[in-house]
Amino acid sequence: MEEHDLYIHGVCSLSSAINIARSGEATQSSTFLYPGISSAAGNAIDGVKDQNWWHGFCTLTYADWQPWWRLDLKERQSVYVIVVYGRSDGLFYHMQDLEIRIGDSPDNSNPLCGTITDYTVITTTFCCNGLSGRYISAVIPGRAEYLNICEIEVYNGTMTEDDMCW
């Protein structure tokens, strides 16, 4: 796990933040198969922030109905910040309306932390303000779509009066 002070995009500051995603287990609704390129769910928590799918470090599902990617943290955690790294080599629009959900249910109906509303921003930071749960899901509701994630960082920590998240 990585531990450091976190300041991302001028939005969130959290002391002693720990990226807890790398110790979890990832699954997804399907895995797109392409010769020589990995699209496995675990690619999103491998610590590699390469945002070009062709390099083999991103996930990719088929055009599933309401595709999802899920992280099992193995135990209930308080989550303050989630950073989603999308694809940089095109097809950004696939991320439109992607929801990040956190809770204790292994389905995609947990409480909402945030939604990607601008798919042209390839890295999105969500401030979840201590929302707790064992599972973190990324899901695109209401349509058939490809789901592509290059990295997800999940930070817990202890908030102090000097920390901020809005």
DSSP file (Angstrom, degrees, kcal/mol; ACC not computed):
  #  RESIDUE AA STRUCTURE BP1 BP2  ACC     N-H-->O    O-->H-N    N-H-->O    O-->H-N    TCO  KAPPA ALPHA  PHI   PSI    X-CA   Y-CA   Z-CA
    1    1 A M              0   0    0      0, 0.0     2,-0.4     0, 0.0    19,-0.1   0.000 360.0 360.0 360.0 147.2    0.0    0.0    0.0
    2    2 A E        -     0   0    0     17,-0.5    17,-2.0     2,-0.0     2,-0.4  -0.810 360.0-168.6 -97.0 136.2    1.1    3.5   -0.7
    3    3 A E  E     +A   18   0A   0     -2,-0.4     2,-0.3    15,-0.2    15,-0.2  -0.991  29.2 115.6-126.3 128.0    1.0    6.1    2.1
    4    4 A H  E     -A   17   0A   0     13,-2.0    13,-1.3    -2,-0.4     2,-0.3  -0.970  68.8 -72.0-170.5 169.8    1.5    9.8    1.6
    5    5 A D  E     -     0   0A   0     -2,-0.3     2,-0.5    11,-0.2    10,-0.2  -0.626  52.9-143.8 -73.4 137.5   -0.3   13.1    1.8
    6    6 A L  E     +A   14   0A   0      8,-1.9     8,-1.7    -2,-0.3     2,-0.4  -0.908  31.0 160.9-112.6 125.9   -2.8   13.3   -1.0
    7    7 A Y  E     +A   13   0A   0     -2,-0.5     2,-0.5     6,-0.2     6,-0.2  -0.905  15.2 179.1-141.3 113.1   -3.7   16.4   -2.9
    8    8 A I  E >>  -A   12   0A   0      4,-1.3     3,-2.5    -2,-0.4     4,-1.2  -0.963  61.0 -25.7-125.9 125.9   -5.4   15.8   -6.2
    9    9 A H  T 34 S-     0   0    0     -2,-0.5    -1,-0.1     1,-0.3   116,-0.1   0.695 107.5 -73.8  52.4  25.8   -6.7   18.3   -8.8
   10   10 A G  T 34 S+     0   0    0      2,-0.2    -1,-0.3     1,-0.1     3,-0.1   0.656 121.4  93.3  68.0  14.1   -7.1   21.1   -6.1
   11   11 A V  T <4 S+     0   0    0     -3,-2.5   155,-0.9     1,-0.3     2,-0.4   0.816  79.4  32.9-106.9 -42.4  -10.2   19.3   -4.8
   12   12 A C  E  <  -AB   8 165A   0     -4,-1.2    -4,-1.3   153,-0.2     2,-0.4  -0.933  48.6-178.9-128.1 141.3   -9.1   17.0   -2.0
   13   13 A S  E     +AB   7 164A   0    151,-2.8   151,-2.0    -2,-0.4     2,-0.4  -0.982  12.1 168.8-136.5 125.7   -6.5   17.0    0.7
   14   14 A L  E >   -A    6   0A   0     -8,-1.7    -8,-1.9    -2,-0.4     3,-0.8  -0.965  25.9-136.2-143.1 119.5   -6.1   14.1    3.1
   15   15 A S  E 3  S+     0   0A   0     -2,-0.4   143,-0.5     1,-0.2   -10,-0.1  -0.444  86.0   8.3 -74.4 147.9   -3.2   13.6    5.6
   16   16 A S  E 3  S-     0   0A   0      1,-0.2    -1,-0.2    -2,-0.1   -11,-0.2   0.836  86.1-179.4  53.6  39.2   -1.8   10.1    5.9
   17   17 A A  E <   -A    4   0A   0    -13,-1.3   -13,-2.0    -3,-0.8     2,-0.4  -0.459  11.7-159.9 -72.3 141.3   -3.8    8.7    3.0
   18   18 A I  E     -AC   3 156A   0    138,-1.3   138,-1.6   -15,-0.2     2,-1.1  -0.989  17.9-133.4-124.5 127.6   -3.4    5.1    2.1
   19   19 A N  E     + C   0 155A   0    -17,-2.0   -17,-0.5    -2,-0.4     3,-0.3  -0.699  29.6 174.8 -78.7 103.8   -4.3    3.6   -1.2
   20   20 A I    >   +     0   0    0    134,-2.7     3,-0.9    -2,-1.1     4,-0.2   0.498  57.2  86.6 -90.8  -4.8   -6.2    0.5   -0.1
   21   21 A A  G >  S+     0   0    0    133,-0.6     3,-2.0     1,-0.2    -1,-0.2   0.876  78.4  63.4 -63.2 -38.5   -7.3   -0.6   -3.6
   22   22 A R  G 3  S+     0   0    0     -3,-0.3    -1,-0.2     1,-0.3    -2,-0.1   0.696  99.7  53.3 -66.1 -18.9   -4.1   -2.6   -4.3
   23   23 A S  G <  S+     0   0    0     -3,-0.9    -1,-0.3    -4,-0.1    -2,-0.2   0.425  99.3  83.1 -94.3   1.9   -4.8   -5.0   -1.4
   24   24 A G  S <  S-     0   0    0     -3,-2.0     2,-0.4    -4,-0.2    49,-0.2  -0.201  79.2-112.0 -93.1-172.9   -8.3   -5.8   -2.7
   25   25 A E  E     -D   72   0A   0     47,-2.0    47,-2.9    -2,-0.1     2,-0.3  -0.992  27.8-151.9-126.4 128.4   -9.7   -8.2   -5.3
   26   26 A A  E     +D   71   0A   0     -2,-0.4     2,-0.3    45,-0.2    16,-0.3  -0.778  17.1 170.1-106.5 143.9  -11.3   -7.0   -8.5
   27   27 A T  E     -D   70   0A   0     43,-2.3    43,-3.1    -2,-0.3     2,-0.3  -0.911  10.1-163.9-137.0 165.9  -14.0   -8.5  -10.8
   28   28 A Q  E     -D   69   0A   0     -2,-0.3    41,-0.2    41,-0.3    13,-0.1  -0.968  36.5-102.4-150.4 166.5  -16.0   -7.2  -13.7
   29   29 A S  S    S-     0   0    0     39,-2.5     2,-0.3    -2,-0.3    40,-0.1   0.803  99.3 -18.8 -63.4 -32.2  -19.1   -8.0  -15.7
   30   30 A S        -     0   0    0     38,-0.3     2,-0.5    32,-0.1    30,-0.2  -0.956  63.1-122.4-161.7 168.4  -17.1   -9.5  -18.6
   31   31 A T        -     0   0    0     -2,-0.3    30,-0.2    30,-0.1     2,-0.2  -0.959  22.7-132.8-127.3 115.8  -13.6   -9.3  -20.0
   32   32 A F        -     0   0    0     28,-2.9     2,-0.5    -2,-0.5     7,-0.2  -0.442  22.6-144.0 -64.4 129.6  -12.9   -8.2  -23.5
   33   33 A L        +     0   0    0     -2,-0.2     5,-0.1     5,-0.1    -1,-0.1  -0.872  29.7 159.2-104.1 126.3  -10.5  -10.6  -25.3
   34   34 A Y  B >   -I   37   0B   0      3,-0.7     3,-2.1    -2,-0.5     5,-0.0  -0.979  49.1 -97.6-142.8 130.0   -8.0   -9.2  -27.7
   35   35 A P  T 3  S+     0   0    0      0, 0.0     3,-0.1     0, 0.0    -2,-0.0  -0.220 103.9   0.5 -54.7 125.3   -4.9  -11.1  -28.7
   36   36 A G  T 3  S+     0   0    0      1,-0.1     2,-0.4    20,-0.0    -3,-0.0   0.423 110.6  97.1  82.0  -0.1   -1.8  -10.0  -26.8
   37   37 A I  B <   -I   34   0B   0     -3,-2.1    -3,-0.7    20,-0.0     2,-0.3  -0.983  64.3-140.3-126.9 126.4   -3.6   -7.4  -24.6
   38   38 A S        +     0   0    0     -2,-0.4    20,-0.4    18,-0.1    -5,-0.1  -0.656  23.0 171.5 -82.8 136.9   -4.9   -8.0  -21.1
   39   39 A S        +     0   0    0     -2,-0.3    21,-1.6    -7,-0.2    -7,-0.3   0.016  29.2 148.6-125.9  23.2   -8.2   -6.4  -20.1
   40   40 A A    >   -     0   0    0     19,-0.2     3,-1.5     1,-0.1     4,-0.3  -0.178  58.1-119.3 -65.5 152.3   -8.5   -8.2  -16.8
   41   41 A A  G >  S+     0   0    0      1,-0.3     3,-1.6     2,-0.2   -14,-0.2   0.848 110.4  64.1 -58.6 -37.4  -10.3   -6.5  -13.8
   42   42 A G  G >  S+     0   0    0      1,-0.3     3,-1.6   -16,-0.3    -1,-0.3   0.660  82.0  79.0 -65.2 -16.4   -7.2   -6.6  -11.7
   43   43 A N  G X  S+     0   0    0     -3,-1.5     3,-1.1     1,-0.3     5,-0.3   0.804  84.2  63.7 -60.4 -27.9   -5.4   -4.2  -14.2
   44   44 A A  G <  S+     0   0    0     -3,-1.6   108,-2.9    -4,-0.3    -1,-0.3   0.601 110.3  36.6 -74.8 -10.4   -7.3   -1.4  -12.5
   45   45 A I  G <  S+     0   0    0     -3,-1.6    -1,-0.2   106,-0.2    -2,-0.2   0.044  84.4 102.9-127.9  26.6   -5.6   -2.0   -9.2
   46   46 A D  S <  S-     0   0    0     -3,-1.1    -2,-0.1    11,-0.2     3,-0.1   0.492  91.0-115.2 -88.5  -3.6   -2.1   -2.9  -10.4
   47   47 A G  S    S+     0   0    0      1,-0.3     2,-0.6    -4,-0.1    -3,-0.1   0.431  77.5 124.2  85.7  -1.2   -0.5    0.4   -9.5
   48   48 A V        -     0   0    0     -5,-0.3    -1,-0.3   102,-0.2    -2,-0.2  -0.841  42.4-168.2 -96.9 120.9    0.2    1.2  -13.2
   49   49 A K        +     0   0    0     -2,-0.6     2,-0.4    -3,-0.1   102,-0.1   0.127  36.9 138.4 -96.6  20.8   -1.3    4.5  -14.3
   50   50 A D        -     0   0    0    100,-0.2     7,-0.1     1,-0.1    -2,-0.1  -0.552  36.0-165.6 -66.4 119.5   -0.7    4.0  -18.1
   51   51 A Q        +     0   0    0     -2,-0.4    37,-4.0    36,-0.1    38,-0.8   0.164  56.1 100.8-100.5  17.9   -3.9    5.2  -19.7
   52   52 A N    > > -     0   0    0     35,-0.2     3,-2.1    36,-0.2     5,-0.5  -0.908  59.4-156.8-103.7 111.0   -3.4    3.7  -23.1
   53   53 A W  G > 5S+     0   0    0     -2,-0.7     3,-2.2     1,-0.3     5,-0.4   0.831  88.5  67.6 -56.0 -35.2   -5.5    0.5  -23.4
   54   54 A W  G 3 5S+     0   0    0      1,-0.3    -1,-0.3     2,-0.1   -16,-0.0   0.656  89.7  65.0 -63.4 -15.8   -3.2   -0.8  -26.1
   55   55 A H  G < 5S-     0   0    0     -3,-2.1    -1,-0.3   -18,-0.1    -2,-0.2   0.572 110.9-119.4 -84.9  -9.4   -0.4   -1.1  -23.6
   56   56 A G  T < 5S+     0   0    0     -3,-2.2   -18,-0.1    -4,-0.3    -3,-0.1   0.702  84.6 105.5  85.8  21.5   -2.3   -3.8  -21.6
   57   57 A F      < +     0   0    0     -5,-0.5     2,-0.2    -7,-0.1   -11,-0.2   0.331  63.8  77.7-113.0   6.8   -2.7   -2.1  -18.2
   58   58 A C  S    S-     0   0    0    -20,-0.4    92,-0.3    -5,-0.4     2,-0.2  -0.687  74.3-119.4-111.3 164.4   -6.4   -1.2  -18.4
   59   59 A T        -     0   0    0     90,-3.5    90,-0.3    -2,-0.2     2,-0.3  -0.584  27.5-178.8 -92.2 163.9   -9.6   -3.1  -18.0
   60   60 A L        -     0   0    0    -21,-1.6   -28,-2.9    -2,-0.2    88,-0.2  -0.823   7.5-165.6-163.6 127.6  -12.2   -3.5  -20.7
   61   61 A T        -     0   0    0     86,-1.6   -30,-0.1    -2,-0.3     2,-0.1  -0.568  32.6-101.2 -98.4 170.6  -15.6   -5.2  -20.7
   62   62 A Y        -     0   0    0     -2,-0.2     2,-2.5    84,-0.1    85,-0.4  -0.259  59.4 -75.2 -73.8 178.4  -17.7   -6.1  -23.7
   63   63 A A  S    S+     0   0    0     83,-0.2    83,-0.3    81,-0.1    -1,-0.1  -0.433  74.5 172.8 -78.2  68.4  -20.7   -3.8  -24.4
   64   64 A D  E     -J  145   0C   0     -2,-2.5    81,-2.5    81,-0.9     2,-0.6  -0.314  43.3 -98.9 -74.8 157.3  -22.7   -5.3  -21.6
   65   65 A W  E    S-J  144   0C   0      1,-0.3    79,-0.3    79,-0.3    -1,-0.1  -0.724 108.3  -9.1 -74.8 121.2  -26.0   -4.1  -20.4
   66   66 A Q  S    S-     0   0    0     77,-2.6    -1,-0.3    -2,-0.6    78,-0.1   0.959  93.3-151.3  52.7  60.3  -25.1   -1.9  -17.3
   67   67 A P        -     0   0    0      0, 0.0    73,-2.1     0, 0.0     2,-0.3  -0.214  16.2-168.1 -62.4 151.9  -21.5   -3.0  -17.2
   68   68 A W  E     - E   0 139A   0     71,-0.2   -39,-2.5    79,-0.1     2,-0.4  -0.969  23.4-162.5-142.7 156.1  -19.7   -3.0  -13.9
   69   69 A W  E     -DE  28 138A   0     69,-2.3    69,-3.1    -2,-0.3     2,-0.4  -0.989  21.7-166.5-132.4 137.8  -16.3   -3.3  -12.2
   70   70 A R  E     -DE  27 137A   0    -43,-3.1   -43,-2.3    -2,-0.4     2,-0.5  -0.985  13.8-156.4-136.4 139.6  -16.1   -4.2   -8.5
   71   71 A L  E     -DE  26 136A   0     65,-3.0    65,-2.1    -2,-0.4     2,-0.7  -0.961   7.9-155.0-113.2 123.8  -13.4   -4.1   -5.8
   72   72 A D  E     -DE  25 135A   0    -47,-2.9   -47,-2.0    -2,-0.5    63,-0.2  -0.889   4.7-169.5 -96.5 112.2  -13.7   -6.3   -2.8
   73   73 A L  E     -     0   0A   0     61,-3.1    -1,-0.1    -2,-0.7    62,-0.1   0.497  34.7-128.7 -80.2  -3.9  -11.7   -4.6    0.0
   74   74 A K  E    S+     0   0A   0     60,-0.3     2,-0.3   -49,-0.1    60,-0.1   0.180  83.4  34.8  75.7 -16.9  -12.1   -7.8    2.1
   75   75 A E  E    S-     0   0A   0     59,-0.2     2,-0.1    58,-0.1    58,-0.1  -0.979 100.8 -79.7-157.8 160.0  -13.4   -5.7    5.1
   76   76 A R  E     +     0   0A   0     -2,-0.3     2,-0.3    56,-0.1    58,-0.2  -0.420  53.3 178.7 -64.5 131.3  -15.5   -2.6    5.7
   77   77 A Q  E     - E   0 133A   0     56,-1.9    56,-2.1    -2,-0.1     2,-0.6  -0.951  32.5-121.2-133.3 151.4  -13.5    0.6    5.2
   78   78 A S  E     - E   0 132A   0     -2,-0.3     2,-0.5    54,-0.2    79,-0.3  -0.861  32.9-156.2 -90.2 126.0  -14.2    4.3    5.4
   79   79 A V  E     + E   0 131A   0     52,-2.6    51,-1.4    -2,-0.6    52,-0.9  -0.904  24.9 166.9-111.7 128.1  -13.4    5.8    2.0
   80   80 A Y  E     +     0   0A   0     75,-2.8    48,-2.3    -2,-0.5    49,-1.1   0.778  67.4  20.0-105.4 -38.3  -12.6    9.5    1.6
   81   81 A V  E     -FE 155 127A   0     74,-1.5    74,-3.2    46,-0.3     2,-0.4  -0.999  53.7-174.2-140.0 137.0  -11.2    9.8   -1.9
   82   82 A I  E     -FE 154 126A   0     44,-2.4    44,-3.4    -2,-0.4     2,-0.5  -1.000   8.8-162.7-127.3 131.5  -11.4    7.7   -5.1
   83   83 A V  E     -FE 153 125A   0     70,-2.4    70,-2.4    -2,-0.4     2,-0.5  -0.968   4.5-162.4-115.1 125.1   -9.4    8.5   -8.2
   84   84 A V  E     -FE 152 124A   0     40,-3.0    40,-2.5    -2,-0.5     2,-0.7  -0.935   2.7-158.9-111.0 120.7  -10.5    7.0  -11.5
   85   85 A Y  E     -FE 151 123A   0     66,-3.2    65,-3.1    -2,-0.5    66,-1.2  -0.887  16.2-169.7-100.2 114.2   -8.1    6.9  -14.4
   86   86 A G        -     0   0    0     36,-4.1     2,-0.2    -2,-0.7    63,-0.1  -0.160  35.7 -64.5 -90.1-170.8   -9.8    6.5  -17.7
   87   87 A R        -     0   0    0     61,-0.3     3,-0.2     4,-0.1   -35,-0.2  -0.552  34.4-170.2 -80.2 138.1   -8.5    5.9  -21.2
   88   88 A S  S    S+     0   0    0    -37,-4.0   -36,-0.2    -2,-0.2    -1,-0.1   0.528  75.8  71.9-101.9  -9.2   -6.3    8.5  -22.8
   89   89 A D  S    S-     0   0    0    -38,-0.8     2,-0.2     1,-0.3    -1,-0.1   0.125 111.6 -76.9 -98.8  21.8   -6.1    7.0  -26.3
   90   90 A G  S    S+     0   0    0     -3,-0.2    -1,-0.3     1,-0.0    -3,-0.1  -0.544  96.9  89.3 116.2 179.2   -9.7    7.7  -27.4
   91   91 A L    >   +     0   0    0     -2,-0.2     3,-1.5    -3,-0.1     4,-0.2   0.786  45.7 153.0  60.8  31.5  -13.2    6.4  -26.7
   92   92 A F  G >   +     0   0    0      1,-0.3     3,-2.3     2,-0.2     4,-0.2   0.832  57.5  73.5 -57.9 -34.7  -13.6    8.7  -23.7
   93   93 A Y  G >  S+     0   0    0      1,-0.3     3,-1.5     2,-0.2    -1,-0.3   0.678  77.4  76.6 -60.3 -18.5  -17.4    8.8  -24.2
   94   94 A H  G <  S+     0   0    0     -3,-1.5    -1,-0.3     1,-0.2    -2,-0.2   0.771  90.3  57.5 -61.5 -24.0  -17.7    5.3  -22.8
   95   95 A M  G X  S+     0   0    0     -3,-2.3     3,-2.2    -4,-0.2    -1,-0.2   0.542  75.1 125.9 -85.8  -7.4  -17.1    6.7  -19.3
   96   96 A Q  T <  S+     0   0    0     -3,-1.5    21,-0.2     1,-0.3    -3,-0.0  -0.302  82.7   5.7 -56.3 130.4  -20.1    9.1  -19.4
   97   97 A D  T 3  S+     0   0    0     19,-2.3    -1,-0.3     1,-0.2     2,-0.2   0.552  85.0 162.5  73.0  11.9  -22.5    8.6  -16.5
   98   98 A L    <   -     0   0    0     -3,-2.2    18,-2.6    18,-0.2     2,-0.4  -0.446  26.1-149.5 -61.5 129.5  -20.1    6.1  -14.8
   99   99 A E  E     -HG 115 139A   0     40,-3.3    40,-2.2    16,-0.2     2,-0.5  -0.833   8.8-150.3-105.0 141.0  -21.2    5.8  -11.1
  100  100 A I  E     -HG 114 138A   0     14,-2.9    13,-3.3    -2,-0.4    14,-1.4  -0.960  22.4-176.7-107.7 122.8  -19.0    5.0   -8.2
  101  101 A R  E     -HG 112 137A   0     36,-2.7    36,-2.8    -2,-0.5     2,-0.4  -0.931   9.9-166.7-124.6 145.0  -20.8    3.2   -5.4
  102  102 A I  E     + G   0 136A   0      9,-2.5     2,-0.3    -2,-0.3    34,-0.2  -0.997  32.0 100.0-133.9 132.2  -19.6    2.1   -1.9
  103  103 A G  E    S- G   0 135A   0     32,-2.1    32,-3.2    -2,-0.4    31,-0.7  -0.983  72.8 -82.2 177.4-169.5  -21.3   -0.3    0.5
  104  104 A D  S    S+     0   0    0     -2,-0.3    29,-0.1    29,-0.2    32,-0.1   0.436  90.4  95.0 -99.1  -2.0  -21.5   -3.8    2.0
  105  105 A S        -     0   0    0     30,-0.1     5,-0.2     1,-0.1    -2,-0.1  -0.769  69.6-140.9 -93.1 134.6  -23.6   -5.4   -0.7
  106  106 A P  S    S+     0   0    0      0, 0.0     2,-0.1     0, 0.0    -1,-0.1   0.354  81.6  78.1 -76.9   9.8  -21.8   -7.3   -3.5
  107  107 A D  S    S-     0   0    0     28,-0.1     3,-0.4    30,-0.0    -2,-0.1  -0.362  97.9 -99.6-101.8-168.8  -24.2   -5.9   -6.1
  108  108 A N  S    S+     0   0    0      1,-0.2    31,-0.1    -2,-0.1    -6,-0.0   0.050  96.9  91.3-102.7  26.0  -24.3   -2.5   -7.6
  109  109 A S        +     0   0    0     -8,-0.1    -1,-0.2    -4,-0.0     3,-0.1   0.197  55.5 123.0-106.0  15.9  -27.0   -1.0   -5.5
  110  110 A N  S    S-     0   0    0     -3,-0.4    -7,-0.2    -5,-0.2    23,-0.1  -0.197  76.3 -66.8 -70.4 167.8  -24.8    0.5   -2.8
  111  111 A P        -     0   0    0      0, 0.0    -9,-2.5     0, 0.0     2,-0.4  -0.221  56.7-110.4 -58.2 145.3  -24.8    4.2   -1.9
  112  112 A L  E     +H  101   0A   0    -11,-0.2   -11,-0.2     1,-0.2     3,-0.1  -0.619  31.3 178.6 -82.0 128.8  -23.6    6.6   -4.6
  113  113 A C  E     -     0   0A   0    -13,-3.3     2,-0.3    -2,-0.4   -12,-0.2   0.811  66.0 -42.2 -90.8 -42.0  -20.3    8.4   -4.0
  114  114 A G  E     -H  100   0A   0    -14,-1.4   -14,-2.9    12,-0.1    -1,-0.4  -0.986  45.5-125.5-177.2 170.7  -20.3   10.2   -7.4
  115  115 A T  E     -H   99   0A   0     -2,-0.3     2,-0.7   -16,-0.2   -16,-0.2  -0.986  26.4-119.4-133.2 138.9  -20.9   10.2  -11.2
  116  116 A I        +     0   0    0    -18,-2.6   -19,-2.3    -2,-0.4   -18,-0.2  -0.708  37.2 166.6 -77.4 116.6  -18.7   11.1  -14.1
  117  117 A T        +     0   0    0     -2,-0.7     2,-0.5     1,-0.2    -1,-0.2   0.573  66.9  50.8-106.9 -14.7  -20.5   13.9  -15.8
  118  118 A D    >   -     0   0    0      3,-0.1     3,-1.6     1,-0.1    -1,-0.2  -0.858  60.3-177.3-126.3  95.9  -17.7   15.1  -18.1
  119  119 A Y  T 3  S+     0   0    0     -2,-0.5   -24,-0.2     1,-0.3    -1,-0.1   0.585  75.6  74.5 -71.7  -8.8  -16.2   12.2  -20.0
  120  120 A T  T 3  S+     0   0    0    -27,-0.1     2,-0.7   -25,-0.0    -1,-0.3   0.637  78.9  81.3 -78.8 -12.4  -13.6   14.5  -21.6
  121  121 A V    <   -     0   0    0     -3,-1.6    -3,-0.1     1,-0.1   -35,-0.1  -0.848  68.7-164.2 -90.9 113.1  -11.7   14.6  -18.3
  122  122 A I  S    S+     0   0    0     -2,-0.7   -36,-4.1     1,-0.2     2,-0.4   0.639  74.2  47.9 -82.0 -12.5   -9.8   11.4  -18.3
  123  123 A T  E    S-E   85   0A   0    -38,-0.2     2,-0.4    -3,-0.0   -38,-0.2  -0.984  71.9-173.4-126.9 121.6   -8.9   11.3  -14.6
  124  124 A T  E     -E   84   0A   0    -40,-2.5   -40,-3.0    -2,-0.4     2,-0.5  -0.944  10.8-154.1-120.4 133.8  -11.7   12.0  -12.2
  125  125 A T  E     -E   83   0A   0     -2,-0.4     2,-0.5   -42,-0.2   -42,-0.2  -0.906   8.6-164.2-107.2 129.4  -11.4   12.5   -8.4
  126  126 A F  E     -E   82   0A   0    -44,-3.4   -44,-2.4    -2,-0.5     2,-0.7  -0.944  10.9-149.5-112.7 132.0  -14.4   11.7   -6.2
  127  127 A C  E     +E   81   0A   0     -2,-0.5   -46,-0.3   -46,-0.2   -47,-0.1  -0.901  17.4 177.0 -98.6 112.7  -14.6   12.9   -2.5
  128  128 A C  E >   -     0   0A   0    -48,-2.3     3,-1.3    -2,-0.7   -47,-0.2   0.488  28.5-141.8 -99.6  -5.5  -16.6   10.2   -0.7
  129  129 A N  E 3  S-     0   0A   0    -49,-1.1   -49,-0.2     1,-0.3   -48,-0.1   0.804  70.9 -43.8  52.3  40.5  -16.3   11.9    2.8
  130  130 A G  E 3  S+     0   0A   0    -51,-1.4    -1,-0.3     1,-0.2   -50,-0.2   0.631  80.7 171.1  84.8  13.9  -15.9    8.6    4.8
  131  131 A L  E <   -E   79   0A   0     -3,-1.3   -52,-2.6   -52,-0.9     2,-0.3  -0.386  26.6-140.8 -56.2 131.3  -18.6    6.6    3.1
  132  132 A S  E     +E   78   0A   0    -54,-0.2     2,-0.3   -30,-0.1   -54,-0.2  -0.728  38.5 113.2-107.1 148.3  -18.1    3.1    4.4
  133  133 A G  E     -E   77   0A   0    -56,-2.1   -56,-1.9    -2,-0.3   -29,-0.2  -0.904  58.4-117.6 170.0 167.4  -18.3   -0.3    2.9
  134  134 A R  E    S+     0   0A   0    -31,-0.7   -61,-3.1    -2,-0.3     2,-0.4   0.745  95.0  56.4 -89.3 -29.3  -16.5   -3.5    1.8
  135  135 A Y  E     -EG  72 103A   0    -32,-3.2   -32,-2.1   -63,-0.2     2,-0.5  -0.863  57.2-167.3-115.0 139.8  -17.3   -3.1   -1.9
  136  136 A I  E     -EG  71 102A   0    -65,-2.1   -65,-3.0    -2,-0.4     2,-0.4  -0.994  16.8-169.8-120.6 124.8  -16.6   -0.3   -4.4
  137  137 A S  E     -EG  70 101A   0    -36,-2.8   -36,-2.7    -2,-0.5     2,-0.5  -0.916  18.7-161.8-118.5 142.4  -18.4   -0.6   -7.7
  138  138 A A  E     +EG  69 100A   0    -69,-3.1   -69,-2.3    -2,-0.4     2,-0.4  -0.993  29.7 166.6-114.4 121.3  -18.0    1.3  -10.9
  139  139 A V  E     -EG  68  99A   0    -40,-2.2   -40,-3.3    -2,-0.5   -71,-0.2  -0.990  36.2-146.4-140.4 143.9  -21.1    0.9  -13.0
  140  140 A I    >   -     0   0    0    -73,-2.1     3,-0.6    -2,-0.4   -42,-0.2  -0.917  32.9-154.2-108.0 104.2  -22.7    2.5  -16.1
  141  141 A P  T 3   +     0   0    0      0, 0.0     3,-0.0     0, 0.0   -75,-0.0  -0.413  59.3  17.8 -82.4 152.9  -26.4    2.3  -15.6
  142  142 A G  T 3  S+     0   0    0     -2,-0.1     2,-0.3     1,-0.1   -77,-0.0   0.515 108.2  56.9  78.4   8.6  -29.2    2.2  -18.1
  143  143 A R  S <  S-     0   0    0     -3,-0.6   -77,-2.6   -79,-0.1     2,-0.5  -0.994  81.5-100.2-160.7 162.4  -27.4    1.3  -21.3
  144  144 A A  E     +J   65   0C   0     -2,-0.3     2,-0.3   -79,-0.3   -79,-0.3  -0.770  59.5 147.8 -84.5 130.8  -25.2   -1.3  -23.0
  145  145 A E  E     -J   64   0C   0    -81,-2.5   -81,-0.9    -2,-0.5     2,-0.4  -0.990  51.4-105.4-159.6 156.7  -21.7    0.0  -23.0
  146  146 A Y        -     0   0    0     -2,-0.3     2,-0.5   -83,-0.3   -83,-0.2  -0.745  33.4-148.6 -82.5 139.0  -18.0   -0.9  -22.9
  147  147 A L        +     0   0    0    -85,-0.4   -86,-1.6    -2,-0.4     2,-0.4  -0.966  18.7 179.2-115.4 123.3  -16.5   -0.2  -19.4
  148  148 A N        +     0   0    0     -2,-0.5     2,-0.4   -88,-0.2   -61,-0.3  -0.984   6.2 169.8-129.0 119.2  -12.8    0.8  -19.5
  149  149 A I        -     0   0    0     -2,-0.4   -90,-3.5   -90,-0.3   -63,-0.2  -0.999  15.0-174.0-131.5 131.2  -10.8    1.7  -16.4
  150  150 A C  S    S-     0   0    0    -65,-3.1     2,-0.3    -2,-0.4   -64,-0.2   0.782  73.4 -11.6 -95.2 -30.0   -7.0    2.1  -16.4
  151  151 A E  E     - F   0  85A   0    -66,-1.2   -66,-3.2  -102,-0.1     2,-0.4  -0.933  52.4-160.9-164.8 145.8   -6.5    2.6  -12.6
  152  152 A I  E     - F   0  84A   0   -108,-2.9     2,-0.4    -2,-0.3   -68,-0.2  -0.996   8.6-165.9-129.5 128.2   -8.6    3.2   -9.5
  153  153 A E  E     - F   0  83A   0    -70,-2.4   -70,-2.4    -2,-0.4     2,-0.5  -0.943   3.4-166.2-111.1 135.7   -7.0    4.5   -6.3
  154  154 A V  E     - F   0  82A   0     -2,-0.4  -134,-2.7   -72,-0.2  -133,-0.6  -0.985   6.7-164.1-124.9 122.3   -9.0    4.3   -3.1
  155  155 A Y  E     +CF  19  81A   0    -74,-3.2   -75,-2.8    -2,-0.5   -74,-1.5  -0.917  13.2 172.5-116.6 128.4   -7.9    6.3   -0.1
  156  156 A N  E     +C   18   0A   0   -138,-1.6  -138,-1.3    -2,-0.5     2,-0.3  -0.493  20.1 131.9-108.2-171.3   -8.9    5.9    3.5
  157  157 A G        -     0   0    0    -79,-0.3     2,-0.6    -2,-0.2  -141,-0.1  -0.906  58.9 -69.4 151.9-178.6   -7.3    7.8    6.4
  158  158 A T        -     0   0    0   -143,-0.5     2,-0.2    -2,-0.3  -143,-0.2  -0.940  44.8-137.5-109.4 120.4   -8.1    9.8    9.4
  159  159 A M        -     0   0    0     -2,-0.6     2,-0.2  -145,-0.1  -145,-0.1  -0.548  23.1-175.5 -76.0 137.7   -9.6   13.2    8.7
  160  160 A T    >   -     0   0    0     -2,-0.2     3,-1.4     4,-0.0  -145,-0.1  -0.730  45.5 -94.2-120.8 176.2   -8.4   16.1   10.8
  161  161 A E  T 3  S+     0   0    0      1,-0.3    -2,-0.0    -2,-0.2    -1,-0.0   0.709 125.1  58.1 -66.7 -16.8   -9.5   19.7   10.8
  162  162 A D  T 3  S+     0   0    0      2,-0.0    -1,-0.3  -147,-0.0     2,-0.2   0.607  91.5  87.9 -85.4 -12.6   -6.8   20.5    8.3
  163  163 A D    <   -     0   0    0     -3,-1.4     2,-0.3  -148,-0.0  -149,-0.2  -0.522  58.1-171.9 -85.8 153.8   -8.1   18.0    5.8
  164  164 A M  E     +B   13   0A   0   -151,-2.0  -151,-2.8    -2,-0.2     2,-0.3  -0.997  16.4 173.5-145.4 151.0  -10.7   18.9    3.2
  165  165 A C  E      B   12   0A   0     -2,-0.3  -153,-0.2  -153,-0.2  -154,-0.0  -0.838 360.0 360.0-156.4 116.1  -12.8   17.2    0.7
  166  166 A W              0   0    0   -155,-0.9  -154,-0.1    -2,-0.3    -1,-0.1   0.321 360.0 360.0-146.2 360.0  -15.5   18.9   -1.4
